[in-house]
Structures are given as structure tokens and as C-alpha cells.
Amino acid sequence: MGTLEGTVAFITGAARGQGRSHAVALAREGADIIAVDTTAKLDTIPYPLATAADPRPRPD
């Protein structure tokens, strides 16, 4: 049983980077995850965003 069993984490930006790593880490500790992200291009963000082809995060 993980230390976060019975909790829910709502994570934005969950397809890549910090959002993804936090989602995976929290899931490994037993949290239920609500993960959201977008594949839409945003003019205010200068780096590549997630794509629909990116793999889904899965806890080991």
C-alpha cells in the first residue's frame, strides 16, 4: 500500500516533462490520477508541446 492510497491528484501538463514525472511518481505511491494536457499549438509557448503520438504515462 502506497503512502498516497485513497488520494486523488489533478495534474495539468501531464503528457510531458514535470507534469508527467509527477503523475507517474504520485501513481506509484498509490494516488489516483486525473491527468490533462493539450495538443493544441499555443503561440505564447516557445517549446514543443505534447502530441497525440506521445506515449501515455504508466507507473511501473
PyMOL Python script that loads the backbone (N, CA, C, O; Angstrom):
from pymol import cmd

cmd.read_pdbstr("""\
ATOM      1  N   MET A   1       0.850  -1.182   0.000  1.00  0.00           N
ATOM      2  CA  MET A   1       0.000   0.000   0.000  1.00  0.00           C
ATOM      3  C   MET A   1       0.891   1.238   0.000  1.00  0.00           C
ATOM      4  O   MET A   1       1.810   1.345   0.811  1.00  0.00           O
ATOM      5  N   GLY A   2       0.614   2.189  -0.925  1.00  0.00           N
ATOM      6  CA  GLY A   2       1.390   3.404  -1.024  1.00  0.00           C
ATOM      7  C   GLY A   2       0.988   4.434   0.008  1.00  0.00           C
ATOM      8  O   GLY A   2      -0.071   4.342   0.628  1.00  0.00           O
ATOM      9  N   THR A   3       1.844   5.406   0.178  1.00  0.00           N
ATOM     10  CA  THR A   3       1.582   6.453   1.165  1.00  0.00           C
ATOM     11  C   THR A   3       0.459   7.392   0.738  1.00  0.00           C
ATOM     12  O   THR A   3      -0.067   8.133   1.569  1.00  0.00           O
ATOM     13  N   LEU A   4       0.082   7.376  -0.535  1.00  0.00           N
ATOM     14  CA  LEU A   4      -0.978   8.255  -1.033  1.00  0.00           C
ATOM     15  C   LEU A   4      -2.250   7.498  -1.392  1.00  0.00           C
ATOM     16  O   LEU A   4      -3.122   8.037  -2.073  1.00  0.00           O
ATOM     17  N   GLU A   5      -2.358   6.266  -0.944  1.00  0.00           N
ATOM     18  CA  GLU A   5      -3.543   5.454  -1.203  1.00  0.00           C
ATOM     19  C   GLU A   5      -4.796   6.201  -0.736  1.00  0.00           C
ATOM     20  O   GLU A   5      -4.844   6.705   0.386  1.00  0.00           O
ATOM     21  N   GLY A   6      -5.811   6.267  -1.609  1.00  0.00           N
ATOM     22  CA  GLY A   6      -7.059   6.942  -1.254  1.00  0.00           C
ATOM     23  C   GLY A   6      -7.087   8.422  -1.567  1.00  0.00           C
ATOM     24  O   GLY A   6      -8.067   9.099  -1.255  1.00  0.00           O
ATOM     25  N   THR A   7      -6.020   8.947  -2.186  1.00  0.00           N
ATOM     26  CA  THR A   7      -5.997  10.361  -2.575  1.00  0.00           C
ATOM     27  C   THR A   7      -6.127  10.479  -4.087  1.00  0.00           C
ATOM     28  O   THR A   7      -5.906   9.519  -4.825  1.00  0.00           O
ATOM     29  N   VAL A   8      -6.490  11.676  -4.529  1.00  0.00           N
ATOM     30  CA  VAL A   8      -6.616  11.965  -5.960  1.00  0.00           C
ATOM     31  C   VAL A   8      -5.743  13.167  -6.275  1.00  0.00           C
ATOM     32  O   VAL A   8      -5.783  14.172  -5.565  1.00  0.00           O
ATOM     33  N   ALA A   9      -4.953  13.067  -7.341  1.00  0.00           N
ATOM     34  CA  ALA A   9      -4.128  14.181  -7.800  1.00  0.00           C
ATOM     35  C   ALA A   9      -4.628  14.635  -9.165  1.00  0.00           C
ATOM     36  O   ALA A   9      -4.775  13.818 -10.074  1.00  0.00           O
ATOM     37  N   PHE A  10      -4.889  15.929  -9.315  1.00  0.00           N
ATOM     38  CA  PHE A  10      -5.285  16.520 -10.586  1.00  0.00           C
ATOM     39  C   PHE A  10      -4.052  17.201 -11.150  1.00  0.00           C
ATOM     40  O   PHE A  10      -3.538  18.148 -10.556  1.00  0.00           O
ATOM     41  N   ILE A  11      -3.569  16.721 -12.303  1.00  0.00           N
ATOM     42  CA  ILE A  11      -2.300  17.198 -12.851  1.00  0.00           C
ATOM     43  C   ILE A  11      -2.520  17.761 -14.245  1.00  0.00           C
ATOM     44  O   ILE A  11      -3.035  17.077 -15.129  1.00  0.00           O
ATOM     45  N   THR A  12      -2.126  19.016 -14.431  1.00  0.00           N
ATOM     46  CA  THR A  12      -2.173  19.630 -15.753  1.00  0.00           C
ATOM     47  C   THR A  12      -0.791  19.510 -16.388  1.00  0.00           C
ATOM     48  O   THR A  12       0.216  19.422 -15.687  1.00  0.00           O
ATOM     49  N   GLY A  13      -0.751  19.505 -17.703  1.00  0.00           N
ATOM     50  CA  GLY A  13       0.519  19.353 -18.407  1.00  0.00           C
ATOM     51  C   GLY A  13       1.108  17.970 -18.204  1.00  0.00           C
ATOM     52  O   GLY A  13       2.327  17.818 -18.112  1.00  0.00           O
ATOM     53  N   ALA A  14       0.260  16.972 -18.135  1.00  0.00           N
ATOM     54  CA  ALA A  14       0.690  15.634 -17.738  1.00  0.00           C
ATOM     55  C   ALA A  14       1.294  14.794 -18.861  1.00  0.00           C
ATOM     56  O   ALA A  14       1.730  13.671 -18.605  1.00  0.00           O
ATOM     57  N   ALA A  15       1.334  15.292 -20.082  1.00  0.00           N
ATOM     58  CA  ALA A  15       1.848  14.480 -21.187  1.00  0.00           C
ATOM     59  C   ALA A  15       3.366  14.443 -21.244  1.00  0.00           C
ATOM     60  O   ALA A  15       3.940  13.489 -21.770  1.00  0.00           O
ATOM     61  N   ARG A  16       4.017  15.454 -20.718  1.00  0.00           N
ATOM     62  CA  ARG A  16       5.480  15.547 -20.816  1.00  0.00           C
ATOM     63  C   ARG A  16       6.078  16.192 -19.587  1.00  0.00           C
ATOM     64  O   ARG A  16       5.376  16.758 -18.749  1.00  0.00           O
ATOM     65  N   GLY A  17       7.375  16.093 -19.502  1.00  0.00           N
ATOM     66  CA  GLY A  17       8.157  16.851 -18.527  1.00  0.00           C
ATOM     67  C   GLY A  17       7.749  16.648 -17.085  1.00  0.00           C
ATOM     68  O   GLY A  17       7.472  15.531 -16.647  1.00  0.00           O
ATOM     69  N   GLN A  18       7.718  17.773 -16.341  1.00  0.00           N
ATOM     70  CA  GLN A  18       7.437  17.706 -14.911  1.00  0.00           C
ATOM     71  C   GLN A  18       6.048  17.155 -14.621  1.00  0.00           C
ATOM     72  O   GLN A  18       5.876  16.369 -13.690  1.00  0.00           O
ATOM     73  N   GLY A  19       5.056  17.559 -15.408  1.00  0.00           N
ATOM     74  CA  GLY A  19       3.701  17.055 -15.183  1.00  0.00           C
ATOM     75  C   GLY A  19       3.650  15.543 -15.285  1.00  0.00           C
ATOM     76  O   GLY A  19       3.035  14.878 -14.451  1.00  0.00           O
ATOM     77  N   ARG A  20       4.287  15.007 -16.294  1.00  0.00           N
ATOM     78  CA  ARG A  20       4.309  13.554 -16.479  1.00  0.00           C
ATOM     79  C   ARG A  20       5.058  12.867 -15.350  1.00  0.00           C
ATOM     80  O   ARG A  20       4.588  11.866 -14.811  1.00  0.00           O
ATOM     81  N   SER A  21       6.217  13.396 -14.992  1.00  0.00           N
ATOM     82  CA  SER A  21       7.002  12.747 -13.933  1.00  0.00           C
ATOM     83  C   SER A  21       6.269  12.791 -12.599  1.00  0.00           C
ATOM     84  O   SER A  21       6.344  11.841 -11.820  1.00  0.00           O
ATOM     85  N   HIS A  22       5.562  13.888 -12.328  1.00  0.00           N
ATOM     86  CA  HIS A  22       4.786  13.966 -11.084  1.00  0.00           C
ATOM     87  C   HIS A  22       3.624  12.974 -11.103  1.00  0.00           C
ATOM     88  O   HIS A  22       3.343  12.323 -10.097  1.00  0.00           O
ATOM     89  N   ALA A  23       2.955  12.861 -12.242  1.00  0.00           N
ATOM     90  CA  ALA A  23       1.843  11.915 -12.348  1.00  0.00           C
ATOM     91  C   ALA A  23       2.308  10.490 -12.090  1.00  0.00           C
ATOM     92  O   ALA A  23       1.662   9.747 -11.351  1.00  0.00           O
ATOM     93  N   VAL A  24       3.416  10.109 -12.691  1.00  0.00           N
ATOM     94  CA  VAL A  24       3.942   8.753 -12.521  1.00  0.00           C
ATOM     95  C   VAL A  24       4.374   8.526 -11.070  1.00  0.00           C
ATOM     96  O   VAL A  24       4.077   7.481 -10.491  1.00  0.00           O
ATOM     97  N   ALA A  25       5.070   9.499 -10.485  1.00  0.00           N
ATOM     98  CA  ALA A  25       5.541   9.350  -9.107  1.00  0.00           C
ATOM     99  C   ALA A  25       4.373   9.233  -8.129  1.00  0.00           C
ATOM    100  O   ALA A  25       4.399   8.397  -7.226  1.00  0.00           O
ATOM    101  N   LEU A  26       3.355  10.064  -8.307  1.00  0.00           N
ATOM    102  CA  LEU A  26       2.200  10.013  -7.405  1.00  0.00           C
ATOM    103  C   LEU A  26       1.427   8.704  -7.573  1.00  0.00           C
ATOM    104  O   LEU A  26       0.952   8.131  -6.592  1.00  0.00           O
ATOM    105  N   ALA A  27       1.303   8.237  -8.805  1.00  0.00           N
ATOM    106  CA  ALA A  27       0.624   6.964  -9.048  1.00  0.00           C
ATOM    107  C   ALA A  27       1.377   5.810  -8.396  1.00  0.00           C
ATOM    108  O   ALA A  27       0.758   4.895  -7.854  1.00  0.00           O
ATOM    109  N   ARG A  28       2.687   5.847  -8.445  1.00  0.00           N
ATOM    110  CA  ARG A  28       3.493   4.799  -7.801  1.00  0.00           C
ATOM    111  C   ARG A  28       3.257   4.761  -6.295  1.00  0.00           C
ATOM    112  O   ARG A  28       3.368   3.709  -5.667  1.00  0.00           O
ATOM    113  N   GLU A  29       2.933   5.915  -5.725  1.00  0.00           N
ATOM    114  CA  GLU A  29       2.659   5.983  -4.288  1.00  0.00           C
ATOM    115  C   GLU A  29       1.204   5.674  -3.959  1.00  0.00           C
ATOM    116  O   GLU A  29       0.812   5.737  -2.793  1.00  0.00           O
ATOM    117  N   GLY A  30       0.393   5.342  -4.968  1.00  0.00           N
ATOM    118  CA  GLY A  30      -0.966   4.897  -4.722  1.00  0.00           C
ATOM    119  C   GLY A  30      -2.057   5.904  -5.015  1.00  0.00           C
ATOM    120  O   GLY A  30      -3.235   5.586  -4.851  1.00  0.00           O
ATOM    121  N   ALA A  31      -1.705   7.122  -5.447  1.00  0.00           N
ATOM    122  CA  ALA A  31      -2.722   8.131  -5.742  1.00  0.00           C
ATOM    123  C   ALA A  31      -3.462   7.790  -7.034  1.00  0.00           C
ATOM    124  O   ALA A  31      -2.880   7.244  -7.971  1.00  0.00           O
ATOM    125  N   ASP A  32      -4.742   8.118  -7.068  1.00  0.00           N
ATOM    126  CA  ASP A  32      -5.494   8.069  -8.316  1.00  0.00           C
ATOM    127  C   ASP A  32      -5.183   9.363  -9.056  1.00  0.00           C
ATOM    128  O   ASP A  32      -5.123  10.426  -8.439  1.00  0.00           O
ATOM    129  N   ILE A  33      -4.985   9.290 -10.365  1.00  0.00           N
ATOM    130  CA  ILE A  33      -4.533  10.440 -11.141  1.00  0.00           C
ATOM    131  C   ILE A  33      -5.613  10.890 -12.112  1.00  0.00           C
ATOM    132  O   ILE A  33      -6.197  10.081 -12.833  1.00  0.00           O
ATOM    133  N   ILE A  34      -5.867  12.193 -12.119  1.00  0.00           N
ATOM    134  CA  ILE A  34      -6.635  12.836 -13.181  1.00  0.00           C
ATOM    135  C   ILE A  34      -5.616  13.675 -13.933  1.00  0.00           C
ATOM    136  O   ILE A  34      -5.104  14.659 -13.400  1.00  0.00           O
ATOM    137  N   ALA A  35      -5.318  13.290 -15.170  1.00  0.00           N
ATOM    138  CA  ALA A  35      -4.258  13.935 -15.943  1.00  0.00           C
ATOM    139  C   ALA A  35      -4.842  14.608 -17.179  1.00  0.00           C
ATOM    140  O   ALA A  35      -5.615  14.000 -17.920  1.00  0.00           O
ATOM    141  N   VAL A  36      -4.472  15.859 -17.397  1.00  0.00           N
ATOM    142  CA  VAL A  36      -4.931  16.582 -18.581  1.00  0.00           C
ATOM    143  C   VAL A  36      -3.757  17.266 -19.265  1.00  0.00           C
ATOM    144  O   VAL A  36      -2.754  17.597 -18.631  1.00  0.00           O
ATOM    145  N   ASP A  37      -3.900  17.469 -20.559  1.00  0.00           N
ATOM    146  CA  ASP A  37      -2.922  18.196 -21.364  1.00  0.00           C
ATOM    147  C   ASP A  37      -3.616  18.583 -22.656  1.00  0.00           C
ATOM    148  O   ASP A  37      -4.779  18.241 -22.869  1.00  0.00           O
ATOM    149  N   THR A  38      -2.918  19.284 -23.501  1.00  0.00           N
ATOM    150  CA  THR A  38      -3.479  19.677 -24.791  1.00  0.00           C
ATOM    151  C   THR A  38      -2.459  19.417 -25.884  1.00  0.00           C
ATOM    152  O   THR A  38      -1.252  19.442 -25.644  1.00  0.00           O
ATOM    153  N   THR A  39      -2.951  19.169 -27.076  1.00  0.00           N
ATOM    154  CA  THR A  39      -2.065  19.048 -28.235  1.00  0.00           C
ATOM    155  C   THR A  39      -2.170  20.282 -29.128  1.00  0.00           C
ATOM    156  O   THR A  39      -1.557  20.340 -30.194  1.00  0.00           O
ATOM    157  N   ALA A  40      -2.951  21.267 -28.685  1.00  0.00           N
ATOM    158  CA  ALA A  40      -3.118  22.498 -29.469  1.00  0.00           C
ATOM    159  C   ALA A  40      -1.850  23.343 -29.411  1.00  0.00           C
ATOM    160  O   ALA A  40      -1.192  23.413 -28.373  1.00  0.00           O
ATOM    161  N   LYS A  41      -1.515  23.976 -30.513  1.00  0.00           N
ATOM    162  CA  LYS A  41      -0.367  24.879 -30.539  1.00  0.00           C
ATOM    163  C   LYS A  41      -0.755  26.170 -29.839  1.00  0.00           C
ATOM    164  O   LYS A  41      -1.807  26.746 -30.115  1.00  0.00           O
ATOM    165  N   LEU A  42       0.104  26.622 -28.931  1.00  0.00           N
ATOM    166  CA  LEU A  42      -0.123  27.859 -28.207  1.00  0.00           C
ATOM    167  C   LEU A  42       0.983  28.837 -28.581  1.00  0.00           C
ATOM    168  O   LEU A  42       2.161  28.543 -28.374  1.00  0.00           O
ATOM    169  N   ASP A  43       0.629  29.976 -29.121  1.00  0.00           N
ATOM    170  CA  ASP A  43       1.621  30.943 -29.586  1.00  0.00           C
ATOM    171  C   ASP A  43       2.487  31.500 -28.466  1.00  0.00           C
ATOM    172  O   ASP A  43       3.594  31.969 -28.730  1.00  0.00           O
ATOM    173  N   THR A  44       2.021  31.463 -27.239  1.00  0.00           N
ATOM    174  CA  THR A  44       2.775  32.031 -26.122  1.00  0.00           C
ATOM    175  C   THR A  44       3.806  31.076 -25.532  1.00  0.00           C
ATOM    176  O   THR A  44       4.575  31.460 -24.651  1.00  0.00           O
ATOM    177  N   ILE A  45       3.826  29.825 -26.018  1.00  0.00           N
ATOM    178  CA  ILE A  45       4.783  28.836 -25.507  1.00  0.00           C
ATOM    179  C   ILE A  45       5.784  28.505 -26.605  1.00  0.00           C
ATOM    180  O   ILE A  45       5.407  27.960 -27.643  1.00  0.00           O
ATOM    181  N   PRO A  46       7.079  28.835 -26.383  1.00  0.00           N
ATOM    182  CA  PRO A  46       8.077  28.702 -27.444  1.00  0.00           C
ATOM    183  C   PRO A  46       8.653  27.303 -27.642  1.00  0.00           C
ATOM    184  O   PRO A  46       9.433  27.105 -28.574  1.00  0.00           O
ATOM    185  N   TYR A  47       8.310  26.345 -26.822  1.00  0.00           N
ATOM    186  CA  TYR A  47       8.883  24.998 -26.938  1.00  0.00           C
ATOM    187  C   TYR A  47       7.818  24.019 -27.425  1.00  0.00           C
ATOM    188  O   TYR A  47       6.626  24.313 -27.342  1.00  0.00           O
ATOM    189  N   PRO A  48       8.237  22.860 -27.933  1.00  0.00           N
ATOM    190  CA  PRO A  48       7.268  21.886 -28.456  1.00  0.00           C
ATOM    191  C   PRO A  48       6.359  21.348 -27.348  1.00  0.00           C
ATOM    192  O   PRO A  48       6.816  21.009 -26.256  1.00  0.00           O
ATOM    193  N   LEU A  49       5.089  21.282 -27.650  1.00  0.00           N
ATOM    194  CA  LEU A  49       4.122  20.740 -26.702  1.00  0.00           C
ATOM    195  C   LEU A  49       3.894  19.262 -26.977  1.00  0.00           C
ATOM    196  O   LEU A  49       4.448  18.699 -27.922  1.00  0.00           O
ATOM    197  N   ALA A  50       3.092  18.657 -26.159  1.00  0.00           N
ATOM    198  CA  ALA A  50       2.759  17.246 -26.320  1.00  0.00           C
ATOM    199  C   ALA A  50       2.061  17.025 -27.653  1.00  0.00           C
ATOM    200  O   ALA A  50       1.448  17.934 -28.213  1.00  0.00           O
ATOM    201  N   THR A  51       2.167  15.813 -28.140  1.00  0.00           N
ATOM    202  CA  THR A  51       1.446  15.429 -29.350  1.00  0.00           C
ATOM    203  C   THR A  51       0.584  14.206 -29.037  1.00  0.00           C
ATOM    204  O   THR A  51       0.806  13.519 -28.039  1.00  0.00           O
ATOM    205  N   ALA A  52      -0.377  13.947 -29.877  1.00  0.00           N
ATOM    206  CA  ALA A  52      -1.234  12.786 -29.686  1.00  0.00           C
ATOM    207  C   ALA A  52      -0.420  11.485 -29.799  1.00  0.00           C
ATOM    208  O   ALA A  52      -0.857  10.446 -29.302  1.00  0.00           O
ATOM    209  N   ALA A  53       0.742  11.527 -30.437  1.00  0.00           N
ATOM    210  CA  ALA A  53       1.566  10.331 -30.604  1.00  0.00           C
ATOM    211  C   ALA A  53       2.430  10.033 -29.382  1.00  0.00           C
ATOM    212  O   ALA A  53       3.026   8.957 -29.313  1.00  0.00           O
ATOM    213  N   ASP A  54       2.519  10.941 -28.422  1.00  0.00           N
ATOM    214  CA  ASP A  54       3.325  10.704 -27.222  1.00  0.00           C
ATOM    215  C   ASP A  54       2.751   9.538 -26.424  1.00  0.00           C
ATOM    216  O   ASP A  54       1.532   9.396 -26.325  1.00  0.00           O
ATOM    217  N   PRO A  55       3.624   8.701 -25.851  1.00  0.00           N
ATOM    218  CA  PRO A  55       3.123   7.579 -25.057  1.00  0.00           C
ATOM    219  C   PRO A  55       2.461   8.064 -23.771  1.00  0.00           C
ATOM    220  O   PRO A  55       2.824   9.105 -23.224  1.00  0.00           O
ATOM    221  N   ARG A  56       1.494   7.297 -23.305  1.00  0.00           N
ATOM    222  CA  ARG A  56       0.808   7.625 -22.048  1.00  0.00           C
ATOM    223  C   ARG A  56       1.697   7.234 -20.877  1.00  0.00           C
ATOM    224  O   ARG A  56       2.372   6.205 -20.922  1.00  0.00           O
ATOM    225  N   PRO A  57       1.701   8.058 -19.820  1.00  0.00           N
ATOM    226  CA  PRO A  57       2.487   7.670 -18.645  1.00  0.00           C
ATOM    227  C   PRO A  57       1.880   6.446 -17.965  1.00  0.00           C
ATOM    228  O   PRO A  57       0.663   6.369 -17.793  1.00  0.00           O
ATOM    229  N   ARG A  58       2.704   5.513 -17.587  1.00  0.00           N
ATOM    230  CA  ARG A  58       2.252   4.313 -16.868  1.00  0.00           C
ATOM    231  C   ARG A  58       3.191   4.053 -15.710  1.00  0.00           C
ATOM    232  O   ARG A  58       4.407   4.002 -15.898  1.00  0.00           O
ATOM    233  N   PRO A  59       2.651   3.888 -14.520  1.00  0.00           N
ATOM    234  CA  PRO A  59       3.543   3.551 -13.388  1.00  0.00           C
ATOM    235  C   PRO A  59       4.110   2.148 -13.573  1.00  0.00           C
ATOM    236  O   PRO A  59       3.437   1.258 -14.093  1.00  0.00           O
ATOM    237  N   ASP A  60       5.331   1.967 -13.150  1.00  0.00           N
ATOM    238  CA  ASP A  60       5.970   0.648 -13.240  1.00  0.00           C
ATOM    239  C   ASP A  60       5.418  -0.300 -12.213  1.00  0.00           C
ATOM    240  O   ASP A  60       5.842  -1.454 -12.146  1.00  0.00           O
TER     241      ASP A  60
END
""", "prot")
cmd.dss("prot")
cmd.show_as("cartoon", "prot")
cmd.util.cbc("prot")
cmd.orient("prot")
